[in-house]
Amino acid sequence: MLAFRAIAPDGSPVDGFSFDGNTVTYERDEHVEAGIRAELELPETDDPRWLVPGVFYGENRVESCTRLYPRFTPGRADVERMESDAWSFRADRCSTPAVFSGGRGLVTSEVSPLGQAGVGFALRNGRPVVWLDFPYREEPLRYDGSETPAPRDVQTYRWQPGESVELDVREGDLSSLRRAAPFVDPGWVPVEEAAALAAFGLHRWHYRADPPRLLETVGFDREGDRDAMHVSWVSGVPYAYALLRHGSRVGNREYAAAAEAVLDHVASSLAPSGTFWAQWTATRGWTTGWHPDHSRLHARTLADATLFLHRSGPRWEEAVRSNLDVACRTQREDGALPSAHHVETGDAVSWEGTAGIAWIPALVEAGRLEEARRAGEYYGRFDIFSGAPEDVDLAPTSEDGYAAVMAFVALEDWEAARRAADWMLTFRYTYDVEFSPQTLLGRYEFKTRGADQASPANQHLHAFGLICLPEMVRLARVTGEQWYEQTTRENLACFRQFVARHDGDFGARRGMTTERYYQTDVFEAKGGVLPLSHAWTGGVLLYGCEAALELGL
């Protein structure tokens, strides 16, 4: 049953309020500082299956995960390790301001008459309890993106005698994550122009010829470039492929030649394992990437490079085959593929998480269907995916969702693909965050609907969802589920904002795009962007635009 109460900053009850539906009235003669909590108790369970969209997934962090960020631990709390049996968060962290247990819960809007709203949950005597706070409370700590817990952030409202407000409190299920409101395309430029700008930026600012590479990051102010290239993920093959595809379509031989040179560089530099290396750096040459264990190569990094190199053409077939041979040789009897491979032998060094799912599309497209299907049967058992990016260890991320969608669509396993897409879309913003007009995002009236939260560990918006644009469109058209195509249109529209149209546009150079849009109080102040251009952000926008043009999206 839904119940309302007024609470003081310390959580104790405050008297003098009446509640009629969602209307709250303060009836005392003196002002008071208090918040309002709407709380829903759910049936007893031993697995509450928490979901705060974009923020919290089940226990949220497995015990073996090396990256610290909020984790659910029944019956105990350790704030220094960001572990607790009760959590509260501000609404703008959430891709939809909502909280669920077992698919049931409460939904609200980001902003209320009392200030920004909040969500929270706890397990009390075996019963999940979910709530909405007006205004928000962040407890038992405030997560600022670092591994050091910040003090809790508790907001209250100053009530005047006789004041009455109407709050947005709705009971709901996971269908609440499908936004039905009309959508107005906020893109600054049409798809064709966005492709041209992204291609220009990728070639002009990120490409270097000796050796051929796409720099992972370059500064808006032309300071602090990172002279390194992953073979995929944050640089490398997928984005060289996009540049090659664009250059071929528009007849720009300079773009195509640069892309081919990057692909040649990657394909001709295999590790002793027979796979690609993970990363090239100016100081160390070819090396293993960002994981602290320098004997391991991350499977998703290798697999995406293999997939997009295969798509680039038969010229690089030998390198593709070498990588797939390693993946197949190391596949377990139950179908699992390694999450990481040893740099010398190619043998599995980790099975944790689901990063190995990224091999499936490459296996399918190369005709290795038996191995791909066995892997699909294994990964089809999962309802939470984790471990795709190199930088957050075993955290669940939106990138895991993209990898799962790409895998199951490649297999034409439409039921698994729908489940993967629905999970992935829990990271997608269904509303436009309110920004102060005194911030960069506020001045440019940035619309967040269609953007994805990177992960519970990295709470910023990013454009990586464009990597699975073709698969989402195919899924929509095969199943008749037009919501998948609509949200994919929104995803592409969102990131046709903030592609620099000219030098000086939002402080960037023409064609630059950023990795991070700060929609909440994490890493940097809300309303800013990271003033770096990334090869992957321009590359994935270019890829998404080229695919959209081909598909008539």
C-alpha positions as CSV (number, residue, x, y, z in Angstrom):
1,M,0.0,0.0,0.0
2,L,1.3,3.5,-0.9
3,A,1.8,5.7,2.2
4,F,2.9,9.3,2.5
5,R,4.8,10.9,5.4
6,A,6.8,14.0,6.2
7,I,10.4,13.6,7.4
8,A,13.0,15.9,9.0
9,P,16.6,16.0,7.7
10,D,17.5,13.3,10.2
11,G,14.7,11.0,8.9
12,S,12.5,11.4,11.9
13,P,8.7,12.1,11.4
14,V,7.3,15.6,11.1
15,D,3.7,16.3,12.2
16,G,1.3,18.8,10.9
17,F,0.8,17.4,7.3
18,S,-2.3,16.0,5.7
19,F,-2.4,13.8,2.6
20,D,-5.2,13.5,0.1
21,G,-4.2,11.3,-2.8
22,N,-1.0,13.0,-4.2
23,T,-1.9,16.4,-2.6
24,V,0.1,17.4,0.5
25,T,-1.0,20.2,2.8
26,Y,0.9,21.7,5.7
27,E,-1.6,22.7,8.4
28,R,0.5,24.2,11.2
29,D,0.9,27.9,12.0
30,E,4.7,28.1,11.9
31,H,7.1,27.3,9.0
32,V,9.0,24.0,9.0
33,E,11.8,22.3,7.1
34,A,10.7,18.9,5.9
35,G,10.6,16.6,3.0
36,I,7.8,14.3,1.8
37,R,8.3,10.6,1.3
38,A,5.9,8.4,-0.7
39,E,6.6,4.8,0.2
40,L,5.4,1.4,-1.2
41,E,5.9,-1.9,0.5
42,L,6.0,-4.9,-1.7
43,P,5.5,-8.7,-1.1
44,E,8.2,-10.6,0.8
45,T,11.0,-12.1,-1.3
46,D,14.5,-13.3,-0.9
47,D,15.6,-11.6,-4.1
48,P,14.4,-8.0,-4.4
49,R,15.8,-7.6,-8.0
50,W,16.3,-3.8,-7.6
51,L,16.2,-1.6,-10.6
52,V,16.8,2.1,-10.5
53,P,17.1,2.8,-14.3
54,G,20.7,3.6,-15.2
55,V,21.8,3.6,-11.5
56,F,21.2,0.3,-9.8
57,Y,20.8,-3.3,-11.1
58,G,20.2,-6.1,-8.6
59,E,23.1,-6.0,-6.1
60,N,24.7,-3.6,-8.6
61,R,28.3,-4.7,-7.9
62,V,29.5,-8.2,-7.5
63,E,31.8,-8.8,-4.6
64,S,34.8,-9.5,-6.9
65,C,34.4,-6.3,-8.8
66,T,37.5,-4.1,-8.3
67,R,35.8,-0.8,-9.0
68,L,34.0,0.8,-6.0
69,Y,30.5,2.3,-6.5
70,P,27.2,1.7,-4.7
71,R,26.4,-1.9,-3.9
72,F,23.4,-3.5,-2.1
73,T,24.3,-5.7,0.9
74,P,21.4,-7.2,2.8
75,G,21.5,-6.6,6.5
76,R,24.7,-4.6,6.7
77,A,26.4,-1.4,5.7
78,D,30.0,-0.3,5.1
79,V,30.0,3.2,3.8
80,E,33.7,3.3,3.1
81,R,33.2,0.4,0.7
82,M,29.9,2.0,-0.6
83,E,27.9,-1.0,0.6
84,S,24.4,-0.6,2.2
85,D,21.0,-2.3,2.6
86,A,19.2,1.0,1.9
87,W,19.9,3.6,-0.8
88,S,18.5,6.9,-1.9
89,F,19.4,8.9,-5.1
90,R,18.6,12.2,-6.8
91,A,16.3,11.9,-9.8
92,D,18.6,13.2,-12.5
93,R,20.9,10.3,-12.0
94,C,18.1,8.1,-13.3
95,S,17.3,7.5,-17.0
96,T,13.7,7.4,-15.8
97,P,13.0,8.7,-12.3
98,A,11.7,5.5,-11.0
99,V,12.5,2.6,-8.6
100,F,11.4,-1.0,-8.9
101,S,11.7,-4.3,-7.1
102,G,10.7,-7.4,-9.1
103,G,9.4,-5.2,-11.9
104,R,6.9,-3.2,-9.7
105,G,7.5,0.2,-8.1
106,L,7.1,3.9,-8.2
107,V,7.7,6.5,-11.0
108,T,7.9,10.3,-10.8
109,S,9.3,13.3,-12.7
110,E,12.7,14.9,-12.2
111,V,11.4,18.2,-10.9
112,S,8.7,18.6,-8.3
113,P,7.1,21.7,-6.6
114,L,9.4,21.0,-3.7
115,G,12.6,20.8,-5.8
116,Q,14.3,17.9,-7.6
117,A,12.8,14.5,-6.7
118,G,14.6,11.4,-5.5
119,V,14.2,7.7,-5.4
120,G,15.2,5.0,-2.9
121,F,14.8,1.5,-1.6
122,A,15.5,-0.9,1.3
123,L,14.8,-4.5,2.3
124,R,13.0,-4.5,5.6
125,N,12.1,-7.8,7.3
126,G,12.3,-9.6,4.0
127,R,10.0,-7.1,2.2
128,P,11.2,-4.7,-0.4
129,V,10.3,-1.1,0.2
130,V,10.6,1.5,-2.5
131,W,10.0,5.2,-2.2
132,L,10.1,8.7,-3.8
133,D,11.5,11.7,-1.9
134,F,10.5,15.3,-2.4
135,P,13.0,16.9,-2.5
136,Y,15.7,14.3,-2.9
137,R,17.9,12.7,-0.3
138,E,21.2,10.9,-1.2
139,E,22.0,8.4,1.5
140,P,24.0,6.8,3.1
141,L,26.5,8.7,0.9
142,R,26.7,10.8,-2.2
143,Y,28.4,9.1,-5.1
144,D,30.6,11.6,-7.0
145,G,32.2,9.2,-9.4
146,S,35.3,8.6,-7.3
147,E,36.0,5.6,-5.1
148,T,35.9,7.8,-2.0
149,P,32.3,8.2,-0.6
150,A,31.2,11.8,-0.3
151,P,29.0,12.9,2.6
152,R,25.2,12.3,2.3
153,D,23.2,15.1,0.6
154,V,19.8,15.6,2.2
155,Q,17.5,18.3,0.8
156,T,14.4,19.7,2.5
157,Y,11.7,22.2,1.7
158,R,10.7,25.2,3.8
159,W,6.9,24.9,4.2
160,Q,4.7,27.9,4.9
161,P,1.5,27.6,7.0
162,G,-1.4,26.4,4.8
163,E,0.8,25.6,1.8
164,S,-0.4,22.8,-0.4
165,V,1.2,21.0,-3.4
166,E,0.5,18.3,-5.8
167,L,3.2,15.7,-6.3
168,D,3.8,13.3,-9.2
169,V,3.6,9.9,-7.6
170,R,2.7,6.9,-9.8
171,E,2.7,3.2,-9.2
172,G,4.0,1.4,-12.2
173,D,5.8,-1.5,-13.9
174,L,8.6,-1.7,-16.4
175,S,6.3,-0.4,-19.2
176,S,6.8,3.0,-17.5
177,L,10.2,3.1,-19.2
178,R,8.6,3.5,-22.6
179,R,8.0,7.2,-23.1
180,A,4.8,7.9,-24.9
181,A,5.1,11.7,-25.1
182,P,5.5,13.3,-28.5
183,F,9.1,13.7,-29.6
184,V,10.6,16.8,-31.3
185,D,13.9,16.2,-33.0
186,P,16.5,18.4,-31.3
187,G,19.3,17.7,-33.7
188,W,21.4,20.8,-34.7
189,V,22.1,19.4,-38.2
190,P,20.5,16.8,-40.6
191,V,21.9,13.3,-40.7
192,E,23.9,13.9,-43.9
193,E,25.5,17.0,-42.4
194,A,26.2,15.3,-39.1
195,A,28.0,12.5,-41.0
196,A,30.1,15.1,-42.9
197,L,31.0,16.9,-39.7
198,A,31.9,13.7,-37.8
199,A,34.1,12.5,-40.7
200,F,35.9,15.8,-41.0
201,G,36.5,15.8,-37.2
202,L,37.7,12.3,-37.1
203,H,40.2,12.8,-40.0
204,R,41.3,16.4,-39.2
205,W,41.8,16.1,-35.4
206,H,42.3,12.4,-34.6
207,Y,44.1,10.8,-37.6
208,R,47.9,10.7,-37.6
209,A,49.8,9.1,-40.4
210,D,53.0,7.7,-38.9
211,P,52.1,5.1,-37.8
212,P,48.5,5.3,-39.0
213,R,46.2,5.7,-36.0
214,L,43.2,7.5,-34.6
215,L,44.1,9.3,-31.4
216,E,41.8,8.4,-28.6
217,T,41.3,11.9,-27.3
218,V,42.3,15.4,-28.5
219,G,41.7,18.6,-26.5
220,F,39.1,21.2,-27.5
221,D,41.8,23.8,-26.8
222,R,44.4,21.7,-28.7
223,E,46.3,20.8,-25.5
224,G,46.5,17.4,-23.9
225,D,46.1,15.0,-26.8
226,R,46.3,11.4,-25.8
227,D,48.6,9.7,-28.4
228,A,47.2,6.2,-28.2
229,M,44.8,4.0,-30.1
230,H,42.8,1.1,-28.8
231,V,42.0,-1.4,-31.6
232,S,38.3,-0.9,-30.8
233,W,36.1,0.5,-28.0
234,V,37.6,4.0,-27.6
235,S,39.3,4.2,-30.9
236,G,40.5,2.0,-33.7
237,V,38.8,-0.4,-36.2
238,P,35.1,0.4,-35.8
239,Y,35.7,4.1,-36.5
240,A,38.2,3.6,-39.3
241,Y,35.5,1.4,-40.8
242,A,33.0,4.2,-40.5
243,L,35.4,6.6,-42.1
244,L,36.1,4.2,-44.9
245,R,32.3,3.7,-45.4
246,H,31.7,7.4,-45.5
247,G,34.7,8.1,-47.7
248,S,33.6,5.5,-50.2
249,R,30.0,6.8,-50.3
250,V,30.9,10.5,-50.9
251,G,34.0,9.8,-53.0
252,N,36.5,11.2,-50.6
253,R,39.7,9.2,-51.4
254,E,41.7,11.0,-48.6
255,Y,39.3,9.7,-45.9
256,A,39.2,6.2,-47.4
257,A,43.0,6.0,-47.7
258,A,43.5,7.1,-44.1
259,A,40.9,4.6,-42.9
260,E,42.6,1.8,-44.8
261,A,46.0,2.7,-43.4
262,V,44.6,2.4,-39.9
263,L,43.1,-0.9,-40.6
264,D,46.4,-2.1,-42.2
265,H,48.3,-1.0,-39.1
266,V,46.0,-3.0,-36.7
267,A,45.8,-6.1,-38.9
268,S,49.5,-6.4,-39.4
269,S,50.3,-6.2,-35.7
270,L,49.1,-9.3,-34.0
271,A,50.1,-10.3,-30.5
272,P,51.9,-13.6,-29.9
273,S,48.5,-15.0,-28.9
274,G,47.3,-14.7,-32.5
275,T,44.8,-12.0,-31.6
276,F,45.1,-8.2,-31.9
277,W,46.9,-6.3,-29.3
278,A,44.5,-4.1,-27.3
279,Q,46.2,-0.7,-27.7
280,W,49.0,1.1,-29.4
281,T,50.7,4.0,-27.5
282,A,53.4,6.4,-28.5
283,T,55.6,5.5,-25.6
284,R,55.2,1.7,-25.6
285,G,54.0,0.7,-29.0
286,W,51.6,-2.2,-29.1
287,T,50.4,-3.2,-25.6
288,T,47.5,-4.7,-23.6
289,G,45.2,-1.8,-22.8
290,W,43.9,-0.4,-19.5
291,H,43.6,-3.4,-17.3
292,P,46.2,-3.5,-14.5
293,D,47.1,-7.1,-15.5
294,H,49.4,-6.6,-18.5
295,S,49.2,-10.3,-19.5
296,R,45.5,-10.0,-20.5
297,L,43.7,-8.8,-23.5
298,H,40.0,-7.8,-23.1
299,A,37.7,-10.0,-25.2
300,R,35.2,-7.2,-26.1
301,T,38.0,-5.0,-27.4
302,L,39.4,-7.8,-29.6
303,A,35.9,-9.0,-30.7
304,D,34.7,-5.6,-31.9
305,A,37.9,-5.0,-33.8
306,T,37.5,-8.4,-35.4
307,L,33.8,-7.7,-36.3
308,F,34.4,-4.4,-38.0
309,L,37.6,-5.5,-39.7
310,H,35.6,-8.3,-41.2
311,R,33.0,-5.8,-42.4
312,S,35.8,-3.6,-44.0
313,G,36.5,-6.2,-46.7
314,P,38.5,-9.4,-47.6
315,R,41.8,-7.5,-47.6
316,W,42.1,-8.2,-43.9
317,E,40.6,-11.7,-43.8
318,E,43.8,-13.3,-42.5
319,A,43.8,-11.2,-39.3
320,V,40.1,-11.8,-38.8
321,R,40.6,-15.5,-39.1
322,S,43.5,-15.5,-36.7
323,N,41.4,-13.8,-34.0
324,L,38.4,-16.1,-34.5
325,D,40.6,-19.2,-34.3
326,V,41.6,-18.1,-30.8
327,A,38.0,-17.4,-29.7
328,C,36.9,-20.8,-31.0
329,R,39.8,-22.7,-29.6
330,T,39.2,-21.3,-26.1
331,Q,35.4,-21.7,-26.1
332,R,34.1,-23.8,-23.2
333,E,31.9,-26.9,-23.6
334,D,28.9,-25.0,-22.2
335,G,29.4,-22.4,-24.9
336,A,31.0,-19.6,-22.8
337,L,33.7,-17.5,-24.5
338,P,36.5,-16.0,-22.4
339,S,36.1,-12.5,-21.1
340,A,39.9,-12.0,-21.4
341,H,42.7,-13.8,-23.3
342,H,46.4,-14.2,-22.4
343,V,48.6,-12.1,-24.5
344,E,51.1,-14.8,-25.2
345,T,49.0,-17.9,-25.6
346,G,45.4,-16.7,-26.2
347,D,44.2,-18.9,-23.4
348,A,41.4,-17.8,-21.2
349,V,42.5,-15.7,-18.2
350,S,38.9,-14.8,-17.0
351,W,35.4,-16.0,-17.4
352,E,33.8,-13.5,-15.2
353,G,31.1,-11.2,-16.6
354,T,29.7,-11.4,-20.2
355,A,32.4,-9.6,-22.3
356,G,32.8,-12.8,-24.3
357,I,29.3,-12.3,-25.9
358,A,30.9,-9.7,-28.2
359,W,32.6,-12.5,-30.2
360,I,29.2,-13.7,-31.4
361,P,28.5,-11.2,-34.2
362,A,32.0,-11.7,-35.7
363,L,31.5,-15.5,-35.5
364,V,28.2,-15.3,-37.3
365,E,29.4,-13.0,-40.0
366,A,32.4,-15.1,-40.6
367,G,30.2,-18.2,-41.0
368,R,31.2,-20.0,-37.7
369,L,27.6,-20.6,-36.8
370,E,28.0,-23.6,-34.6
371,E,30.3,-21.8,-32.2
372,A,28.1,-18.7,-32.3
373,R,24.9,-20.7,-31.5
374,R,26.6,-22.5,-28.6
375,A,27.7,-19.1,-27.2
376,G,24.2,-17.7,-27.7
377,E,22.6,-20.6,-25.7
378,Y,25.0,-19.8,-22.9
379,Y,24.6,-16.0,-22.7
380,G,20.9,-16.3,-23.3
381,R,20.5,-17.4,-19.7
382,F,21.7,-14.0,-18.3
383,D,19.3,-11.2,-17.3
384,I,22.1,-8.8,-16.3
385,F,25.2,-8.3,-18.5
386,S,28.5,-6.9,-17.3
387,G,32.2,-6.4,-18.0
388,A,32.1,-5.0,-21.6
389,P,34.3,-1.9,-21.1
390,E,37.9,-2.2,-19.9
391,D,37.6,0.6,-17.3
392,V,34.9,-0.5,-14.8
393,D,35.7,-4.2,-14.3
394,L,32.5,-6.2,-13.7
395,A,30.0,-3.3,-13.5
396,P,26.8,-3.6,-15.5
397,T,27.0,-1.0,-18.3
398,S,25.0,0.2,-21.2
399,E,27.8,-1.1,-23.4
400,D,27.0,-4.6,-22.2
401,G,23.5,-4.1,-23.5
402,Y,24.8,-3.0,-26.9
403,A,27.0,-6.1,-27.1
404,A,24.1,-8.3,-26.2
405,V,21.7,-6.8,-28.7
406,M,24.3,-7.1,-31.4
407,A,24.9,-10.7,-30.5
408,F,21.3,-11.9,-30.4
409,V,20.3,-10.0,-33.5
410,A,23.2,-11.6,-35.4
411,L,21.9,-15.0,-34.2
412,E,18.3,-14.0,-35.2
413,D,17.3,-15.1,-31.7
414,W,14.5,-12.5,-31.5
415,E,13.2,-13.3,-28.1
416,A,16.7,-13.0,-26.5
417,A,17.3,-9.9,-28.6
418,R,14.1,-8.3,-27.2
419,R,15.1,-9.1,-23.7
420,A,18.6,-7.7,-24.3
421,A,17.1,-4.6,-25.9
422,D,14.7,-4.0,-23.1
423,W,17.5,-4.3,-20.6
424,M,19.8,-2.0,-22.6
425,L,17.0,0.6,-22.9
426,T,16.8,0.9,-19.1
427,F,19.9,3.1,-19.5
428,R,18.2,5.4,-22.0
429,Y,16.9,8.7,-20.9
430,T,13.2,9.1,-21.4
431,Y,13.0,12.7,-20.5
432,D,14.9,16.0,-20.8
433,V,16.9,16.9,-17.7
434,E,16.4,20.4,-16.5
435,F,19.7,22.4,-16.7
436,S,20.4,25.9,-15.3
437,P,20.6,28.4,-18.2
438,Q,23.9,29.5,-16.7
439,T,25.5,26.1,-17.6
440,L,26.9,25.1,-21.0
441,L,24.2,22.5,-21.6
442,G,21.5,24.9,-20.3
443,R,22.6,27.7,-22.6
444,Y,22.6,25.4,-25.6
445,E,19.2,23.9,-24.5
446,F,20.6,20.3,-24.7
447,K,17.9,17.7,-24.8
448,T,18.8,14.5,-23.0
449,R,16.0,12.3,-24.2
450,G,17.5,9.5,-26.2
451,A,21.0,9.6,-24.5
452,D,22.2,6.7,-22.5
453,Q,23.7,6.6,-19.0
454,A,27.2,5.0,-19.4
455,S,26.9,2.9,-16.2
456,P,26.1,2.9,-12.5
457,A,29.9,3.5,-12.0
458,N,30.2,6.2,-14.7
459,Q,27.1,8.3,-14.4
460,H,27.3,10.6,-17.4
461,L,25.5,10.5,-20.7
462,H,27.2,9.1,-23.8
463,A,26.6,8.3,-27.4
464,F,27.8,4.7,-27.5
465,G,24.3,3.3,-28.2
466,L,24.8,4.3,-31.9
467,I,27.1,1.2,-32.3
468,C,24.0,-1.0,-32.4
469,L,21.8,1.3,-34.5
470,P,21.5,-1.2,-37.4
471,E,20.6,-4.1,-35.0
472,M,18.0,-2.1,-33.2
473,V,16.3,-1.1,-36.5
474,R,16.5,-4.7,-37.7
475,L,15.0,-5.9,-34.4
476,A,12.1,-3.4,-34.7
477,R,11.3,-4.3,-38.3
478,V,11.5,-8.0,-37.8
479,T,9.4,-8.1,-34.6
480,G,7.0,-5.2,-35.5
481,E,8.0,-3.5,-32.2
482,Q,8.2,0.0,-33.4
483,W,9.2,1.4,-30.0
484,Y,12.7,0.0,-30.8
485,E,12.9,2.1,-34.0
486,Q,11.5,5.2,-32.3
487,T,14.0,5.1,-29.4
488,T,16.8,4.5,-31.9
489,R,15.7,7.6,-33.8
490,E,15.8,9.5,-30.5
491,N,19.3,8.2,-29.8
492,L,20.6,9.5,-33.1
493,A,18.8,12.8,-32.8
494,C,20.2,13.4,-29.4
495,F,23.8,13.2,-30.7
496,R,23.2,15.4,-33.7
497,Q,23.4,18.0,-30.9
498,F,26.9,19.0,-29.8
499,V,28.7,18.1,-33.0
500,A,30.7,21.3,-33.6
501,R,29.5,23.1,-36.6
502,H,32.4,25.5,-36.7
503,D,35.5,26.4,-34.8
504,G,34.4,27.8,-31.4
505,D,31.0,26.0,-31.3
506,F,30.6,25.2,-27.6
507,G,34.4,25.8,-27.3
508,A,35.4,23.0,-29.6
509,R,36.8,22.8,-33.1
510,R,34.7,21.9,-36.2
511,G,33.7,18.3,-36.2
512,M,34.6,17.6,-32.6
513,T,32.3,15.6,-30.3
514,T,32.7,14.9,-26.6
515,E,32.4,11.7,-24.6
516,R,30.7,13.0,-21.4
517,Y,27.6,15.1,-20.9
518,Y,27.2,15.8,-17.2
519,Q,23.5,15.5,-16.5
520,T,23.9,15.0,-12.7
521,D,26.2,15.7,-9.8
522,V,29.0,13.2,-10.8
523,F,32.6,13.8,-11.8
524,E,32.0,17.5,-12.7
525,A,29.3,20.1,-12.1
526,K,25.9,19.3,-13.7
527,G,25.5,21.1,-17.0
528,G,29.0,20.8,-18.3
529,V,30.8,18.6,-20.9
530,L,34.2,17.0,-20.9
531,P,36.3,19.4,-23.1
532,L,37.9,16.6,-25.1
533,S,37.0,15.2,-28.5
534,H,37.1,11.4,-28.7
535,A,37.7,9.2,-31.7
536,W,34.9,6.9,-30.6
537,T,32.3,9.6,-30.2
538,G,32.9,11.0,-33.6
539,G,33.3,7.5,-35.0
540,V,30.1,6.1,-33.6
541,L,28.2,9.2,-34.7
542,L,29.6,8.7,-38.2
543,Y,28.7,5.0,-38.1
544,G,25.2,5.7,-36.9
545,C,24.6,8.3,-39.5
546,E,25.9,6.2,-42.4
547,A,23.7,3.3,-41.2
548,A,20.7,5.5,-40.8
549,L,21.1,6.9,-44.4
550,E,21.3,3.3,-45.7
551,L,18.3,2.1,-43.7
552,G,16.1,5.2,-44.4
553,L,15.8,5.9,-40.7
